[in-house]
Amino acid sequence: MKRSLAALCLATLVPVLAACGDDPEPGDRPVVEVQEQGAEPRARLVIDVEVGHTESTVMTLDQDVDAGQSVDVPPIEMTLTNEVVSVDGDAIRVDTTYGESRVVDQDDPAAADIEAALSELTGVTGSTTFTPSGEVTDSEIDIPAGVSSTIRQSMEQLTDQASSLTVAFPDEELGAGATWTASNALELNGIEVQQTTSYELVSLEGDQYVIEVEVTQEFEPGDAEGFEVVSGEGTSTGTMRGTVGNLTATDITTSGRTDIRVEAGGQEQTVSTRTDMTVRTTVD
C-alpha cells in the first residue's frame, strides 16, 4: 500500500484554495453564494487580462505525513508560468508550463530521490480556460509517455487544481467585509471530494485586495489504487493578497490538514497530512 498512499499524498499536495447545491458532481459548474456584500465603496472583482499577459509563480510546500509512522517531507519548491494565449468574450485561455522543482534543504537525505521523482514534472504543459470571475470551464494537461504512475496521478490532479491560485469571485459588487462561499466537487486519485470554500474580503484599497480563506473537504467512500477510502476530511485556512485583474493572487499563505481513513488487506489506518504552503507570483 505504500506506493498507492504516496500517490494519494501527492494528489493532495497543493491545497485547493479556490472552488470552482447539494453534493455537486466533479465537473459541475461551481455554486457561488454571497452572504454579505460588504461596505461601500464596492466594486466588481474580475480577471481582466490581455493576450500575452504572463505570470510566474513559485510555490513552497512543507508537508508532514503520518500513516502509522510520521514522515517529515522536506520543503519542496515548485515553479510554473501562466501565459494568456486568447481572450474571447468570457473565455480566458491560459497555457501553463511547469518549471524545475527542488528540495529546499539540499542536505536532507531524501532530497535526491524526491527531486528525481519531481523532475518528471519539468516541462509539462497544460491549458486552462477561465471566466472573468475565476471559474474554470475547461482544463487539460499534456502527460508525457513513460512517466511513473505516481507522478501521472499527480499530474492528472493538477487539472482539477487549476483554480488553486485564483479566487472564485461572485457576480455581485463587493466591499470590505464581504463574505461568500463557493462549493464544488473534485476527484483526487479517483476519490470524490466535496469542497466548500469560504471567503472574506478583509480589505479593498484601490485595486489591492486581502482575502481570508477557509476550505473544508469531505472525502466520499470509494476504491482507489490498492486501497479503499473509508472516510476523510480536510480543513485549511489562508490569506490571499493580490491585484484585481490579475490571474492569480500575488501572495498566498495557507496551512491545512487532511485525515483520511483507508482500508487495505483487511486492515484500516488513518493517513494524516499537514501541509503549509506559501506562493509568490510576479507579473512578467
Secondary structure, DSSP 8 states (H G I E B T S, - for coil): -HHHHHHHHHHTSS---S----S--TT---EEEEEE--SSS-B---B---TT-EEEEEEEEEEEEESSSEEEEEEEEEEEEEEEEEEETTEEEEEEEEEEEEES-TTSTTHHHHHHHHGGGTT-EEEEEE-TTS-EEEEEEE--TT--HHHHHHHHHHHHTTTTTS----SS-B-TT-EEEEEEEEEETTEEEEEEEEEEEEEEETTEEEEEEEEEEEE--EEETTEEEEEEEEEEEEEEEEETBSSS-SEEEEEEEEEEEEEETTEEEEEEEEEEEEEEEEE-
